[in-house]
């Protein structure tokens, strides 16, 4: 989580960092709502939007889904399929 | 270089889970899980293959969502310890890992071989499935 609950922090890794062309975005938080709504309302997330069936998501380092509600201070990570090991 | 390597070994000795840019140490993982009541130690080393598809490579680069990866690996260790009564150590590399070097090391120690084998399989499968680590690049030959 981030300390200032007026913001939501988005993290991108591996392919999602390449696709989004950034590793981090910090957005002002206005109201509690599902992640999918936040993504829909911001064209910068179109890369993620188009790949929701393929990507996983975590909120505050716990697995979540695109319908999980996001609130101020949350850390949201967009996770491509894992390939460790 | 030598100093760094030593410090990573020390870290591995007192933690069940290690993410490191230094070479992994199966010996340290074994040392971590060894106990006088453990009669079986099963280990797994995942090493980098020389080919990716049809092309030869020199190394693979790994990246992780480090905080979450450590959290997930600790959870996996906890589940294995509870379900099979074993001791578990996991090490995973970050950054460049050359061909034939280990990117993942797991050691599971149980009273008997059956639980150690089963727990080791569970731990490796769980890491592959639920730990946010990625191959992010290849150095081609």
Backbone of each chain as ProteinMPNN parsed JSONL, in Angstrom:
{"seq_chain_A": "XXXXXXXXXXXXXXXXXXXXXXXXXXXXXXXXXXXXXXXXXXXXXXXXXXXXXXXXXXXXXXXXXXXXXXXXXXXXXXXXXXXXX", "coords_chain_A": {"N_chain_A": [[0.836, -1.2, 0.0], [0.324, 2.346, -0.526], [1.281, 5.295, 1.251], [-0.244, 7.649, 1.083], [-3.607, 8.04, 0.936], [-4.968, 9.296, -1.013], [-4.297, 8.511, -3.483], [-3.788, 5.988, -6.064], [-1.585, 3.387, -6.697], [-0.158, 1.999, -9.533], [1.494, -0.868, -10.723], [3.682, -2.33, -13.131], [4.887, -5.203, -14.745], [7.42, -7.118, -16.477], [6.096, -8.315, -19.497], [3.859, -6.657, -19.246], [4.937, -4.254, -18.432], [6.405, -3.649, -20.693], [4.316, -3.443, -22.569], [2.786, -1.338, -21.511], [4.648, 0.573, -21.494], [5.815, 1.644, -19.268], [6.759, 1.346, -15.798], [5.411, 2.079, -13.613], [2.533, 3.812, -12.437], [0.951, 6.539, -10.93], [-2.138, 7.35, -9.792], [-4.633, 9.82, -9.099], [-6.996, 9.222, -6.505], [-10.486, 8.923, -6.579], [-13.094, 7.758, -6.036], [-14.269, 4.748, -4.431], [-14.201, 1.937, -6.449], [-14.749, -0.757, -8.89], [-11.821, -2.322, -10.272], [-11.951, -2.794, -13.028], [-13.598, -0.739, -13.939], [-12.038, 1.528, -13.502], [-9.997, 1.036, -15.318], [-11.419, 1.049, -17.706], [-12.16, 3.692, -17.859], [-9.961, 5.161, -18.465], [-7.969, 5.866, -21.105], [-5.248, 5.319, -21.242], [-4.914, 2.816, -20.248], [-5.473, 0.992, -22.213], [-3.96, -1.11, -23.303], [-3.909, -2.999, -21.23], [-6.651, -3.386, -20.836], [-7.386, -4.708, -23.189], [-6.342, -7.157, -22.758], [-7.388, -8.573, -20.636], [-8.238, -11.193, -20.242], [-5.997, -12.619, -20.143], [-4.158, -11.577, -18.446], [-3.116, -11.414, -14.969], [-4.055, -10.011, -11.781], [-3.019, -8.133, -8.934], [-3.843, -6.837, -5.708], [-2.483, -4.827, -3.329], [-0.522, -6.762, -3.04], [-1.861, -9.179, -2.926], [-3.601, -11.752, -4.663], [-6.139, -10.702, -6.879], [-9.137, -9.784, -8.706], [-10.401, -8.418, -11.812], [-12.755, -7.297, -11.095], [-12.564, -6.593, -8.492], [-12.852, -4.179, -5.926], [-11.195, -1.059, -5.851], [-9.406, 1.007, -3.642], [-8.374, 4.182, -2.161], [-4.87, 4.531, -1.687], [-4.257, 1.954, -2.375], [-2.137, -0.576, -3.83], [-1.84, -1.607, -6.981], [-1.108, -4.278, -9.08], [-0.251, -5.272, -12.332], [-0.1, -8.316, -13.806], [1.61, -10.356, -15.952], [1.456, -13.763, -17.364], [3.177, -16.053, -15.236], [6.654, -17.002, -15.247], [8.722, -18.094, -13.826], [11.262, -20.102, -12.142]], "CA_chain_A": [[0.0, 0.0, 0.0], [1.06, 3.598, -0.434], [0.857, 5.982, 2.472], [-1.238, 8.682, 0.809], [-4.786, 7.349, 0.418], [-5.546, 10.077, -2.111], [-3.732, 8.026, -4.746], [-3.655, 4.547, -6.292], [-0.322, 3.13, -7.392], [-0.189, 0.86, -10.459], [2.815, -1.406, -11.071], [3.671, -3.178, -14.321], [6.083, -6.048, -14.777], [7.701, -7.942, -17.657], [5.362, -7.892, -20.708], [2.925, -5.544, -19.001], [5.761, -3.034, -18.429], [6.698, -3.351, -22.106], [3.082, -3.017, -23.227], [2.362, -0.027, -20.985], [5.819, 1.462, -21.639], [6.181, 2.218, -17.964], [6.715, 0.367, -14.714], [4.618, 2.596, -12.491], [1.677, 4.991, -12.627], [0.239, 6.913, -9.701], [-3.332, 8.09, -10.199], [-5.434, 10.334, -7.98], [-8.149, 8.377, -6.182], [-11.686, 9.725, -6.35], [-14.117, 6.979, -5.32], [-14.065, 3.303, -4.414], [-14.9, 1.293, -7.567], [-14.025, -1.923, -9.394], [-10.647, -2.053, -11.101], [-12.345, -2.766, -14.448], [-14.146, 0.599, -14.246], [-10.902, 2.468, -13.583], [-9.298, 0.774, -16.574], [-12.284, 1.489, -18.826], [-12.327, 5.143, -17.919], [-8.689, 5.83, -18.757], [-7.429, 5.263, -22.334], [-3.862, 4.867, -21.08], [-4.92, 1.398, -19.871], [-6.058, 0.161, -23.279], [-3.167, -2.349, -23.455], [-4.385, -3.932, -20.187], [-8.057, -3.641, -21.14], [-7.5, -5.674, -24.289], [-5.724, -8.435, -22.376], [-7.877, -8.959, -19.304], [-8.381, -12.65, -20.119], [-4.667, -13.21, -20.156], [-3.38, -11.005, -17.342], [-3.585, -11.524, -13.589], [-3.929, -8.739, -11.088], [-2.96, -8.216, -7.462], [-4.043, -5.574, -4.991], [-1.7, -4.895, -2.093], [0.264, -8.001, -3.099], [-2.713, -10.37, -2.844], [-4.311, -11.934, -5.927], [-7.484, -10.125, -6.936], [-9.568, -9.867, -10.101], [-10.692, -7.096, -12.376], [-13.973, -6.755, -10.477], [-12.269, -6.196, -7.114], [-12.894, -2.722, -5.738], [-9.924, -0.412, -5.52], [-9.588, 2.203, -2.821], [-7.205, 5.04, -2.029], [-3.736, 3.921, -0.994], [-3.984, 0.595, -2.864], [-1.082, -0.857, -4.812], [-2.405, -2.537, -7.962], [-0.07, -4.738, -10.002], [-0.731, -5.99, -13.526], [0.848, -9.433, -13.823], [1.539, -11.317, -17.054], [1.662, -15.147, -16.884], [4.465, -16.229, -14.569], [7.568, -17.921, -15.944], [9.88, -18.323, -12.962], [11.624, -21.495, -11.914]], "C_chain_A": [[0.873, 1.253, 0.0], [0.468, 4.428, 0.699], [-0.256, 6.992, 2.243], [-2.487, 8.03, 0.206], [-5.553, 8.197, -0.601], [-5.076, 9.597, -3.478], [-3.835, 6.501, -4.83], [-2.388, 4.342, -7.12], [-0.473, 1.88, -8.266], [1.238, 0.442, -10.785], [2.681, -2.352, -12.259], [4.992, -3.938, -14.393], [6.179, -6.772, -16.122], [6.917, -7.436, -18.868], [4.426, -6.721, -20.456], [3.694, -4.218, -18.915], [6.106, -2.639, -19.862], [5.46, -2.778, -22.791], [2.636, -1.629, -22.797], [3.452, 1.035, -21.144], [6.129, 2.237, -20.365], [6.122, 1.11, -16.922], [5.787, 0.809, -13.597], [3.762, 3.775, -12.935], [1.006, 5.292, -11.29], [-0.923, 7.815, -10.092], [-4.046, 8.643, -8.978], [-6.656, 9.454, -7.768], [-9.367, 9.26, -5.917], [-12.75, 8.954, -5.581], [-13.794, 5.49, -5.428], [-14.863, 2.67, -5.568], [-14.078, 0.135, -8.111], [-12.865, -1.513, -10.306], [-11.04, -1.928, -12.57], [-12.892, -1.391, -14.836], [-13.029, 1.642, -14.374], [-10.2, 2.297, -14.931], [-10.095, 1.292, -17.771], [-12.275, 3.009, -18.988], [-11.047, 5.887, -18.302], [-8.026, 5.167, -19.971], [-5.978, 4.811, -22.227], [-3.779, 3.381, -20.724], [-5.409, 0.483, -20.988], [-5.276, -1.144, -23.469], [-3.653, -3.404, -22.454], [-5.818, -4.361, -20.485], [-8.222, -4.763, -22.157], [-6.984, -7.064, -23.906], [-6.199, -8.944, -21.015], [-8.006, -10.467, -19.12], [-7.044, -13.329, -19.863], [-3.846, -12.769, -18.932], [-3.982, -11.365, -15.986], [-3.409, -10.163, -12.936], [-3.776, -9.004, -9.584], [-3.254, -6.83, -6.898], [-3.395, -5.727, -3.618], [-1.044, -6.263, -1.922], [-0.535, -9.261, -2.807], [-3.436, -10.508, -4.176], [-5.717, -11.373, -5.82], [-8.005, -10.389, -8.345], [-10.014, -8.484, -10.552], [-11.978, -6.494, -11.809], [-13.752, -6.361, -9.007], [-12.265, -4.674, -6.995], [-11.533, -2.192, -5.283], [-10.221, 0.808, -4.665], [-8.278, 2.989, -2.694], [-6.104, 4.362, -1.239], [-3.386, 2.536, -1.516], [-2.814, 0.564, -3.837], [-1.595, -1.95, -5.738], [-1.28, -2.964, -8.897], [-0.71, -5.54, -11.13], [0.32, -7.045, -13.865], [0.655, -10.315, -15.05], [1.734, -12.737, -16.516], [3.087, -15.331, -16.338], [5.346, -17.21, -15.337], [8.863, -18.121, -15.135], [10.207, -19.807, -12.879], [12.652, -21.979, -12.91]], "O_chain_A": [[2.013, 1.229, 0.464], [-0.701, 4.275, 1.054], [-1.117, 7.176, 3.103], [-2.435, 7.522, -0.914], [-6.663, 7.842, -0.999], [-5.408, 10.192, -4.503], [-3.952, 5.815, -3.815], [-2.155, 5.034, -8.111], [-0.875, 0.824, -7.777], [2.088, 1.28, -11.086], [1.697, -3.082, -12.379], [6.063, -3.387, -14.137], [5.181, -7.005, -16.802], [7.043, -6.269, -19.24], [4.217, -5.886, -21.337], [3.16, -3.173, -19.286], [6.104, -1.458, -20.209], [5.532, -1.772, -23.495], [2.165, -0.838, -23.614], [3.212, 2.228, -20.957], [6.644, 3.354, -20.409], [5.508, 0.066, -17.143], [5.418, 0.012, -12.734], [4.205, 4.626, -13.707], [0.546, 4.379, -10.604], [-0.729, 8.897, -10.646], [-4.062, 8.001, -7.928], [-7.277, 8.996, -8.727], [-9.302, 10.213, -5.141], [-13.257, 9.447, -4.573], [-13.145, 5.037, -6.371], [-16.077, 2.855, -5.647], [-12.879, 0.032, -7.848], [-12.925, -0.504, -11.007], [-10.529, -1.062, -13.28], [-12.665, -0.932, -15.955], [-13.074, 2.518, -15.238], [-9.855, 3.273, -15.597], [-9.551, 1.881, -18.705], [-12.37, 3.535, -20.097], [-11.057, 7.11, -18.446], [-7.571, 4.027, -19.877], [-5.523, 4.003, -23.037], [-2.728, 2.757, -20.871], [-5.727, -0.68, -20.738], [-5.874, -2.179, -23.766], [-3.79, -4.575, -22.807], [-6.157, -5.541, -20.399], [-9.072, -5.641, -22.013], [-7.172, -8.028, -24.648], [-5.475, -9.667, -20.33], [-7.901, -10.975, -18.003], [-6.987, -14.475, -19.418], [-2.968, -13.49, -18.458], [-5.186, -11.591, -15.864], [-2.718, -9.286, -13.453], [-4.328, -9.964, -9.044], [-2.96, -5.805, -7.514], [-3.721, -6.637, -2.856], [-1.014, -6.836, -0.833], [0.04, -10.298, -2.478], [-3.843, -9.507, -4.766], [-6.398, -11.544, -4.809], [-7.385, -11.136, -9.102], [-10.005, -7.521, -9.785], [-12.258, -5.314, -12.02], [-14.667, -5.852, -8.359], [-11.74, -3.974, -7.861], [-10.839, -2.79, -4.461], [-11.167, 1.55, -4.928], [-7.213, 2.506, -3.078], [-6.368, 3.696, -0.238], [-2.346, 1.985, -1.156], [-2.541, 1.525, -4.556], [-1.765, -3.094, -5.317], [-0.574, -2.118, -9.446], [-1.59, -6.371, -10.905], [1.469, -6.724, -14.168], [-0.382, -10.967, -15.17], [2.126, -12.915, -15.363], [4.058, -14.831, -16.906], [4.852, -18.128, -15.991], [9.944, -18.293, -15.698], [9.525, -20.648, -13.464], [13.066, -23.137, -12.856]]}, "seq_chain_B": "XXXXXXXXXXXXXXXXXXXXXXXXXXXXXXXXXXXXXXXXXXXXXXXXXXXXXXXXXXXXXXXXXXXXXXXXXXXXXXXXXXXXXXXXXXXXXXXXXXXXXXXXXXXXXXXXXXXXXXXXXXXXXXXXXXXXXXXXXXXXX", "coords_chain_B": {"N_chain_B": [[33.022, -8.799, -5.216], [33.302, -11.366, -4.119], [32.679, -10.775, -1.495], [29.997, -10.004, -1.648], [28.805, -12.401, -2.435], [29.272, -13.973, -0.213], [27.679, -12.594, 1.612], [25.156, -13.098, 0.616], [24.97, -15.819, 1.025], [24.963, -15.901, 3.802], [22.544, -14.657, 4.308], [20.832, -16.541, 3.247], [21.123, -18.558, 5.048], [19.664, -17.919, 7.319], [17.082, -17.551, 6.512], [14.062, -18.871, 5.138], [13.411, -18.285, 2.546], [14.748, -16.913, -0.374], [15.507, -14.341, -2.606], [17.739, -13.509, -5.065], [20.515, -11.85, -6.674], [22.812, -13.143, -6.845], [24.812, -16.182, -7.42], [23.023, -19.267, -6.862], [22.874, -21.465, -3.993], [22.899, -24.71, -3.44], [23.935, -26.173, -1.373], [23.704, -24.437, 0.816], [20.965, -24.269, 1.034], [20.344, -26.888, 1.721], [21.67, -27.037, 4.127], [20.123, -25.259, 5.573], [17.682, -26.639, 5.927], [18.354, -28.941, 7.242], [18.037, -31.132, 9.996], [18.267, -32.898, 13.111], [16.169, -34.679, 13.366], [15.327, -35.181, 10.84], [15.214, -37.419, 8.307], [15.302, -37.522, 5.585], [16.231, -35.692, 2.761], [15.063, -33.939, 0.096], [15.951, -32.468, -2.943], [15.594, -29.859, -5.416], [16.801, -28.558, -8.417], [16.369, -26.065, -10.646], [17.57, -25.486, -13.781], [19.116, -23.387, -16.293], [18.295, -23.977, -19.611], [20.04, -24.663, -22.721], [18.742, -23.905, -25.012], [16.238, -21.827, -26.417], [13.285, -22.265, -27.711], [14.126, -22.717, -31.019], [16.551, -21.578, -30.922], [19.902, -20.979, -29.784], [20.953, -20.025, -26.542], [22.722, -17.815, -24.253], [22.188, -16.935, -21.753], [19.527, -16.262, -19.384], [17.381, -13.631, -18.377], [15.898, -12.752, -15.333], [13.05, -11.307, -13.73], [11.251, -9.961, -10.897], [8.27, -9.337, -9.013], [9.123, -8.221, -6.304], [8.437, -7.979, -3.472], [5.899, -9.195, -3.347], [6.517, -11.686, -4.419], [8.233, -12.795, -2.488], [6.478, -12.921, -0.362], [4.555, -14.76, -1.399], [6.167, -17.013, -1.696], [6.877, -17.523, 0.941], [4.399, -18.191, 1.924], [3.909, -20.553, 0.523], [5.941, -22.154, 1.586], [5.012, -22.274, 4.218], [2.577, -23.676, 3.875], [3.503, -26.137, 2.895], [5.063, -26.988, 5.036], [3.133, -27.337, 6.961], [1.335, -29.226, 5.843], [2.927, -31.489, 5.26], [4.731, -31.8, 7.289], [7.479, -30.891, 7.046], [10.731, -29.33, 6.561], [11.529, -26.44, 4.742], [13.398, -24.844, 2.152], [13.781, -22.182, -0.116], [15.333, -20.829, -2.967], [15.601, -18.279, -5.367], [16.811, -16.97, -8.418], [17.517, -13.634, -9.558], [17.88, -11.304, -12.283], [20.607, -11.813, -14.621], [21.048, -15.192, -15.579], [23.288, -17.643, -16.366], [23.47, -20.268, -18.919], [23.057, -23.586, -17.799], [23.38, -22.87, -15.163], [21.741, -22.634, -11.939], [18.44, -21.409, -11.672], [16.494, -21.732, -9.871], [16.293, -23.141, -6.658], [15.291, -25.677, -4.502], [14.876, -27.087, -1.318], [13.733, -29.757, 0.621], [13.141, -31.152, 3.723], [12.271, -34.038, 5.446], [10.95, -36.358, 7.912], [10.855, -38.814, 6.707], [11.298, -40.245, 3.359], [8.993, -40.15, 1.707], [7.224, -37.994, 2.42], [8.999, -35.909, 2.015], [9.577, -36.019, -0.753], [6.979, -35.557, -1.815], [6.352, -33.023, -0.759], [8.34, -31.457, -1.916], [7.715, -31.597, -4.621], [5.21, -30.327, -4.547], [5.998, -27.755, -3.693], [7.662, -26.831, -5.812], [5.865, -26.93, -7.999], [3.954, -25.102, -7.076], [5.435, -22.731, -6.947], [5.938, -22.27, -9.665], [3.337, -21.808, -10.485], [2.237, -19.669, -8.951], [3.985, -17.632, -8.12], [5.109, -14.368, -8.601], [7.281, -14.093, -10.851], [9.34, -13.58, -13.659], [10.669, -14.584, -16.841], [12.519, -12.343, -18.639], [14.175, -11.743, -20.708], [16.576, -12.814, -23.175], [19.945, -13.727, -23.697], [21.311, -14.143, -26.706], [23.225, -16.659, -28.443]], "CA_chain_B": [[32.196, -9.919, -5.714], [33.34, -12.431, -3.131], [31.995, -10.295, -0.296], [28.56, -10.073, -1.929], [28.428, -13.812, -2.472], [29.219, -14.416, 1.187], [26.548, -12.012, 2.327], [23.938, -13.777, 0.189], [24.95, -17.106, 1.724], [24.561, -15.67, 5.192], [21.123, -14.367, 4.282], [20.113, -17.79, 2.999], [21.2, -19.451, 6.201], [18.677, -17.688, 8.356], [15.752, -17.308, 5.949], [13.63, -19.991, 4.283], [13.152, -17.823, 1.19], [15.762, -15.954, -0.818], [15.58, -13.852, -3.992], [19.085, -12.945, -5.083], [21.217, -11.719, -7.953], [24.041, -13.937, -6.725], [24.59, -17.601, -7.719], [22.306, -19.985, -5.799], [23.698, -22.449, -3.297], [22.148, -25.879, -2.979], [24.5, -26.54, -0.067], [23.14, -23.579, 1.862], [19.556, -24.655, 1.19], [20.353, -28.154, 2.474], [22.072, -26.692, 5.5], [18.991, -24.58, 6.228], [16.583, -27.561, 6.286], [18.86, -30.111, 7.977], [17.788, -31.238, 11.444], [18.593, -34.251, 13.546], [15.018, -35.581, 13.236], [14.97, -35.273, 9.422], [15.987, -38.515, 7.712], [15.276, -37.463, 4.116], [16.263, -34.353, 2.167], [14.868, -33.953, -1.357], [16.277, -31.148, -3.502], [15.297, -29.6, -6.819], [17.502, -27.424, -9.024], [15.921, -25.717, -11.995], [18.723, -24.853, -14.43], [18.814, -22.744, -17.583], [18.598, -24.803, -20.789], [20.834, -23.928, -23.729], [17.929, -23.485, -26.153], [14.913, -21.234, -26.246], [12.759, -22.59, -29.03], [15.159, -23.312, -31.878], [17.783, -20.78, -30.875], [20.804, -21.178, -28.649], [21.093, -18.844, -25.694], [23.832, -17.8, -23.286], [21.645, -16.69, -20.41], [18.164, -15.732, -19.266], [17.243, -12.617, -17.34], [14.671, -12.892, -14.539], [12.616, -10.186, -12.898], [10.189, -10.358, -9.965], [7.567, -8.371, -8.146], [9.889, -8.85, -5.222], [7.725, -8.09, -2.188], [4.836, -10.196, -3.461], [7.144, -12.994, -4.652], [8.71, -13.307, -1.191], [5.268, -13.249, 0.407], [3.959, -15.989, -1.946], [7.054, -18.149, -1.411], [6.757, -17.828, 2.372], [3.11, -18.862, 2.09], [4.097, -21.922, 0.018], [6.74, -22.84, 2.613], [4.122, -22.521, 5.358], [1.622, -24.732, 3.52], [4.231, -27.411, 2.802], [5.477, -27.394, 6.387], [1.943, -27.764, 7.697], [0.707, -30.42, 5.266], [3.806, -32.664, 5.208], [5.692, -31.777, 8.395], [8.831, -30.825, 6.478], [11.394, -28.023, 6.568], [11.671, -26.07, 3.326], [14.156, -23.643, 1.769], [13.642, -21.825, -1.538], [16.154, -19.723, -3.488], [15.348, -17.98, -6.786], [17.712, -15.945, -8.948], [17.057, -12.48, -10.333], [18.928, -10.836, -13.187], [21.116, -12.764, -15.622], [21.467, -16.523, -15.138], [23.868, -18.319, -17.527], [23.101, -21.659, -19.215], [23.496, -24.629, -16.848], [23.319, -22.397, -13.771], [20.398, -22.784, -11.352], [17.595, -20.23, -11.437], [15.653, -22.086, -8.712], [16.736, -24.245, -5.801], [14.36, -25.993, -3.412], [15.258, -28.222, -0.472], [12.679, -30.161, 1.573], [13.605, -32.213, 4.62], [11.219, -34.658, 6.252], [11.412, -37.507, 8.69], [10.996, -39.932, 5.759], [11.392, -39.769, 1.972], [7.699, -39.928, 1.05], [6.742, -36.611, 2.607], [9.967, -34.959, 1.445], [9.328, -36.0, -2.204], [5.68, -34.925, -2.107], [6.413, -31.603, -0.432], [9.208, -30.793, -2.892], [6.901, -31.466, -5.848], [4.203, -29.278, -4.275], [6.651, -26.44, -3.62], [8.1, -26.426, -7.158], [4.659, -26.651, -8.805], [3.319, -23.874, -6.567], [6.262, -21.583, -7.366], [5.674, -22.044, -11.093], [1.943, -21.385, -10.677], [1.708, -18.504, -8.234], [4.972, -16.635, -7.667], [5.292, -13.408, -9.691], [8.646, -14.006, -11.381], [9.248, -13.709, -15.123], [11.818, -14.5, -17.757], [12.268, -11.101, -19.364], [15.082, -11.525, -21.833], [17.552, -13.863, -23.453], [21.173, -13.363, -24.421], [21.453, -15.165, -27.738], [24.613, -16.994, -28.817]], "C_chain_B": [[32.116, -11.022, -4.654], [32.547, -12.039, -1.87], [30.484, -10.413, -0.453], [28.049, -11.5, -1.82], [28.301, -14.343, -1.041], [27.993, -13.875, 1.898], [25.252, -12.696, 1.895], [23.837, -15.155, 0.842], [24.468, -16.933, 3.161], [23.054, -15.425, 5.28], [20.337, -15.665, 4.143], [20.102, -18.682, 4.235], [20.131, -19.181, 7.239], [17.289, -17.331, 7.811], [15.342, -18.484, 5.073], [13.508, -19.596, 2.815], [14.166, -16.761, 0.802], [15.568, -15.626, -2.289], [16.913, -13.138, -4.089], [19.633, -12.804, -6.493], [22.513, -12.52, -7.942], [23.744, -15.399, -7.094], [23.908, -18.306, -6.547], [23.217, -21.051, -5.199], [22.827, -23.57, -2.755], [22.622, -26.288, -1.583], [23.897, -25.727, 1.065], [21.679, -23.934, 2.125], [19.455, -25.942, 2.018], [20.677, -27.895, 3.949], [20.897, -26.076, 6.266], [17.946, -25.583, 6.717], [17.05, -28.744, 7.132], [18.545, -30.026, 9.466], [18.006, -32.681, 11.858], [17.407, -35.217, 13.422], [14.562, -35.729, 11.777], [15.839, -36.343, 8.764], [16.037, -38.468, 6.197], [15.308, -36.006, 3.668], [16.141, -34.515, 0.656], [15.161, -32.557, -1.874], [15.865, -31.073, -4.965], [16.14, -28.411, -7.271], [16.941, -27.224, -10.418], [17.04, -24.956, -12.664], [18.339, -24.322, -15.816], [19.256, -23.66, -18.729], [19.302, -23.973, -21.859], [19.996, -23.445, -24.901], [16.63, -22.857, -25.7], [14.256, -21.366, -27.611], [13.87, -23.251, -29.834], [16.507, -22.623, -31.744], [18.593, -21.038, -29.614], [20.918, -19.891, -27.841], [22.329, -18.969, -24.801], [23.292, -17.678, -21.872], [20.203, -16.203, -20.514], [18.177, -14.68, -18.165], [15.883, -12.758, -16.656], [14.358, -11.597, -13.804], [11.462, -10.651, -12.019], [9.49, -9.13, -9.408], [8.015, -8.805, -6.747], [9.11, -9.027, -3.917], [6.657, -9.182, -2.239], [5.423, -11.593, -3.648], [7.615, -13.606, -3.328], [7.517, -13.742, -0.338], [4.658, -14.58, -0.055], [4.842, -17.191, -1.597], [6.985, -18.526, 0.075], [5.452, -18.579, 2.648], [3.228, -20.331, 1.654], [4.901, -22.747, 1.033], [5.842, -23.214, 3.792], [3.144, -23.659, 5.085], [2.311, -26.096, 3.491], [4.606, -27.908, 4.195], [4.299, -27.942, 7.183], [1.414, -29.106, 7.172], [1.595, -31.662, 5.311], [4.793, -32.737, 6.382], [7.141, -31.848, 7.885], [9.428, -29.449, 6.778], [11.721, -27.689, 5.114], [12.559, -24.834, 3.179], [13.991, -23.43, 0.272], [14.621, -20.688, -1.851], [15.785, -19.517, -4.947], [16.254, -16.841, -7.221], [16.959, -14.807, -9.617], [18.21, -12.016, -11.214], [19.393, -11.955, -14.103], [21.536, -14.09, -14.997], [22.001, -17.267, -16.368], [23.346, -19.75, -17.689], [23.804, -22.608, -18.233], [23.517, -24.169, -15.39], [21.885, -22.528, -13.264], [19.7, -21.435, -11.235], [16.705, -20.467, -10.22], [16.264, -23.262, -7.97], [15.707, -24.428, -4.689], [14.929, -27.159, -2.62], [14.133, -28.479, 0.522], [13.212, -31.309, 2.423], [12.445, -32.718, 5.45], [11.793, -35.807, 7.051], [11.702, -38.68, 7.76], [10.876, -39.425, 4.33], [10.048, -39.402, 1.35], [7.237, -38.475, 1.18], [7.699, -35.577, 2.006], [9.789, -34.857, -0.075], [8.052, -35.227, -2.513], [5.735, -33.42, -1.865], [7.249, -30.854, -1.472], [8.454, -30.576, -4.206], [5.877, -30.338, -5.691], [4.852, -27.89, -4.321], [7.044, -25.959, -5.02], [6.891, -26.071, -8.027], [4.014, -25.343, -8.374], [4.105, -22.633, -6.979], [5.957, -21.248, -8.825], [4.309, -21.387, -11.288], [1.649, -20.006, -10.098], [2.726, -17.493, -7.724], [5.298, -15.677, -8.824], [6.765, -13.169, -10.038], [8.542, -14.287, -12.883], [10.634, -13.806, -15.755], [11.565, -13.267, -18.61], [13.236, -10.864, -20.517], [16.066, -12.67, -21.96], [18.777, -13.236, -24.087], [21.417, -14.481, -25.424], [22.921, -15.425, -28.02], [24.915, -16.347, -30.154]], "O_chain_B": [[31.044, -11.536, -4.335], [31.849, -12.857, -1.272], [29.779, -10.85, 0.456], [27.017, -11.773, -1.206], [27.358, -15.06, -0.707], [27.346, -14.576, 2.676], [24.343, -12.861, 2.708], [22.741, -15.606, 1.174], [23.667, -17.723, 3.662], [22.379, -15.91, 6.188], [19.326, -15.875, 4.813], [19.175, -19.466, 4.436], [19.724, -20.089, 7.964], [16.426, -16.867, 8.555], [16.168, -19.037, 4.347], [13.502, -20.459, 1.936], [14.414, -15.822, 1.558], [15.476, -16.526, -3.124], [17.199, -12.253, -3.283], [19.257, -13.553, -7.394], [23.228, -12.559, -8.944], [22.587, -15.819, -7.089], [24.172, -17.992, -5.387], [24.194, -21.477, -5.815], [22.121, -23.412, -1.759], [21.829, -26.692, -0.733], [23.611, -26.256, 2.139], [21.211, -23.91, 3.264], [18.599, -26.068, 2.894], [20.06, -28.444, 4.863], [20.707, -26.341, 7.453], [17.382, -25.409, 7.797], [16.224, -29.473, 7.68], [18.755, -28.996, 10.107], [17.934, -33.585, 11.026], [17.603, -36.431, 13.376], [13.525, -36.336, 11.512], [17.057, -36.189, 8.673], [16.729, -39.274, 5.575], [14.515, -35.186, 4.132], [16.987, -35.137, 0.013], [14.68, -31.571, -1.316], [15.796, -32.086, -5.66], [16.19, -27.383, -6.595], [17.03, -28.11, -11.268], [17.436, -23.893, -12.186], [17.36, -24.763, -16.418], [20.416, -24.064, -18.812], [19.178, -22.749, -21.9], [20.478, -22.653, -25.711], [16.007, -23.295, -24.732], [14.622, -20.666, -28.554], [14.48, -24.222, -29.387], [17.486, -23.027, -32.371], [18.051, -21.28, -28.535], [20.971, -18.798, -28.404], [22.894, -20.048, -24.62], [23.848, -18.231, -20.924], [19.734, -15.792, -21.575], [18.879, -14.811, -17.162], [14.851, -12.87, -17.318], [15.247, -10.892, -13.327], [10.773, -11.616, -12.35], [10.055, -8.038, -9.345], [7.378, -9.636, -6.1], [9.125, -10.107, -3.326], [6.521, -9.984, -1.314], [4.901, -12.568, -3.109], [7.416, -14.795, -3.084], [7.546, -14.784, 0.316], [4.29, -15.422, 0.765], [4.336, -18.257, -1.245], [7.028, -19.706, 0.423], [5.402, -19.478, 3.487], [2.718, -21.231, 2.322], [4.572, -23.903, 1.3], [5.906, -24.334, 4.3], [2.906, -24.503, 5.949], [1.776, -27.083, 3.995], [4.484, -29.095, 4.496], [4.441, -28.879, 7.969], [1.089, -30.003, 7.95], [1.082, -32.778, 5.391], [5.607, -33.659, 6.443], [7.906, -32.741, 8.248], [8.724, -28.528, 7.193], [12.141, -28.559, 4.351], [12.481, -23.901, 3.978], [14.053, -24.377, -0.511], [14.723, -19.717, -1.103], [15.666, -20.489, -5.693], [16.444, -15.869, -6.489], [15.882, -15.009, -10.177], [19.373, -12.3, -10.928], [18.669, -12.924, -14.334], [22.279, -14.119, -14.017], [21.251, -17.501, -17.316], [22.851, -20.36, -16.741], [24.976, -22.438, -17.897], [23.656, -24.99, -14.484], [20.936, -22.532, -14.048], [20.279, -20.454, -10.768], [16.219, -19.516, -9.608], [16.693, -24.245, -8.573], [15.305, -23.472, -4.026], [15.417, -28.124, -3.209], [13.64, -27.561, 1.177], [13.678, -32.318, 1.894], [11.725, -31.941, 6.077], [12.955, -36.183, 6.895], [12.646, -39.441, 7.971], [10.41, -38.308, 4.102], [9.961, -38.46, 0.561], [6.905, -37.819, 0.192], [7.277, -34.514, 1.549], [9.839, -33.762, -0.634], [8.047, -34.346, -3.373], [5.226, -32.637, -2.667], [6.901, -29.739, -1.862], [8.544, -29.513, -4.82], [5.704, -29.508, -6.584], [4.307, -26.965, -4.924], [6.788, -24.808, -5.374], [6.887, -25.044, -8.706], [3.575, -24.56, -9.217], [3.519, -21.606, -7.32], [5.745, -20.087, -9.174], [4.145, -20.519, -12.146], [0.887, -19.244, -10.692], [2.368, -16.588, -6.971], [5.712, -16.116, -9.897], [7.393, -12.208, -9.594], [7.753, -15.127, -13.315], [11.609, -13.215, -15.29], [10.512, -13.153, -19.237], [13.111, -9.868, -21.229], [16.352, -13.39, -21.003], [18.669, -12.329, -24.911], [21.695, -15.619, -25.047], [23.762, -14.54, -27.862], [26.023, -16.489, -30.672]]}, "name": "protein", "num_of_chains": 2, "seq": "XXXXXXXXXXXXXXXXXXXXXXXXXXXXXXXXXXXXXXXXXXXXXXXXXXXXXXXXXXXXXXXXXXXXXXXXXXXXXXXXXXXXXXXXXXXXXXXXXXXXXXXXXXXXXXXXXXXXXXXXXXXXXXXXXXXXXXXXXXXXXXXXXXXXXXXXXXXXXXXXXXXXXXXXXXXXXXXXXXXXXXXXXXXXXXXXXXXXXXXXXXXXXXXXXXXXXXXXXXXXXXXXXX"}
